[in-house]
Amino acid sequence: MKMNKRIYLDHSATTGTKQEVLEEMLPVFTTNYGNPSSVHSFGRDAKKLVDQARMRVAKALGALPEEIFFTAGGTEADNWVLKGVAYANKNKGNHIITTAIEHHAVLHTCEQLEKEGYKVTYLPVDSYGMISLEDLKASITDETILISIMYANNEIGTVQPIEEIGKIARERKIYFHTDAVQAVGNVKIDVKAQNIDMLSLSGHKFYGPKGIGALYIRKGTKILNLILGGGQERGRRAGTENVPGIVGLGKAIELATENIDSHNEKLLKMRKKLIDGVMEKIPYTRLNGHPEKRLPNNANFCFQYIEGESLLLNLDMKGIAGSSGSACTSGSLDPSHVLLAIGLSHEIAHGSLRLTLGDDNTEEDIDYVLEVLPEIVQRLRSMSPLYEKVKGGK
Ligand SMILES: *Cc1c(COP(=O)(O)O)cnc(C)c1O
């Protein structure tokens, strides 16, 4: 029955935890609940599980286990990198390079550092959301201590030339961090081959639990600790380990990287159907983000003459869950900083819709969206005096 149908197309906001992941986590709550710092067998068992998860994360990234540190999510990992590298390398310089389209976890931390006297360059992006390597090279100064550029954008899906950025950073001996929260499970990552010094990831974006993430820190990187307290995580990140979360993260990243090819193939097929269908059926529509260099699950549109919020509410009434801008910006009336950065006007940016596919979606879901969405857009436009005028003039 169509009325009861619920279709989740907001996988970039979060994903559900996979059954196999949950099954590995459950005994850690009830029977294997030891504290990894304890010397007894309960503690040793828990420590073994944490070590196993660390190995799984390391393997997925091409890193060493001792280069993986668990955090409470992507936001903490981003905060840790920016503050930790800025404070630890103050004597070397005070300049950080990032982009205008980062997640707020990076942008708001950079703003805080600016208040503390650091200088931050926010690289612009082109209309596809891509940075220019020439801009990057030109912005490097003798004071530059860190380049932090996201792997893939959470709103428009654009994937940056990470390997090339890594090469530039390495040549100039500047640390390179990438927020890969959206990339893990969608893109193949190899921190060594790509010259990545630090990388943030988050469990709930690839079918693991919420509130757990990790930061990869290349051996030898100068970075201060962010969370102080006990000696957990080899003295680098204090606080009793979230053992169930860590176990879940380890299982989820293993599944996500093992299945990456079949996952991508399925998503790309569905996404093509979705994008082609929307562009064909709905006039005055723009596809945001890069046509090819984008996450396999991301479709982001702007529909002229309508308001994204009313579109979302109408879709929700039909059981379709999408998003306008990122989960963090929805609820505010400002258009997304990402859509403004790719050069859209406030007016156009307000009519945006992000649909992000996931492993639980089917071709039938796309058929349903292609049936419902054009009707809703048409109805909302018929209430817009501007649209009536444009139509009348044609
Ligand atoms: C979701 C997200 C984050 C934040 O991760 P949390 O684990 O939710 O704190 C950071 N960066 C990007 C690109 C994201 O999509």
The ligand as a MOL file (V3000), in Angstrom:
LIG
                    3D

  0  0  0     0  0            999 V3000
M  V30 BEGIN CTAB
M  V30 COUNTS 15 15 0 0 0
M  V30 BEGIN ATOM
M  V30 1 C 28.3900 13.4250 9.2410 0
M  V30 2 C 29.6440 14.1520 8.9070 0
M  V30 3 C 30.5090 14.5880 9.9230 0
M  V30 4 C 30.1870 14.4470 11.3820 0
M  V30 5 O 30.2800 13.1270 11.8260 0
M  V30 6 P 29.5250 12.7060 13.1890 0
M  V30 7 O 30.0090 11.3360 13.4640 0
M  V30 8 O 28.0720 12.7740 12.8960 0
M  V30 9 O 29.9660 13.6730 14.2350 0
M  V30 10 C 31.6770 15.2240 9.5460 0
M  V30 11 N 31.9870 15.4160 8.2590 0
M  V30 12 C 31.1950 14.9950 7.2570 0
M  V30 13 C 31.6070 15.2180 5.8410 0
M  V30 14 C 29.9930 14.3640 7.5520 0
M  V30 15 O 29.1890 13.9830 6.5530 0
M  V30 END ATOM
M  V30 BEGIN BOND
M  V30 1 1 1 2
M  V30 2 1 2 3
M  V30 3 2 2 14
M  V30 4 1 3 4
M  V30 5 2 3 10
M  V30 6 1 4 5
M  V30 7 1 5 6
M  V30 8 2 6 7
M  V30 9 1 6 8
M  V30 10 1 6 9
M  V30 11 1 10 11
M  V30 12 2 11 12
M  V30 13 1 12 13
M  V30 14 1 12 14
M  V30 15 1 14 15
M  V30 END BOND
M  V30 END CTAB
M  END
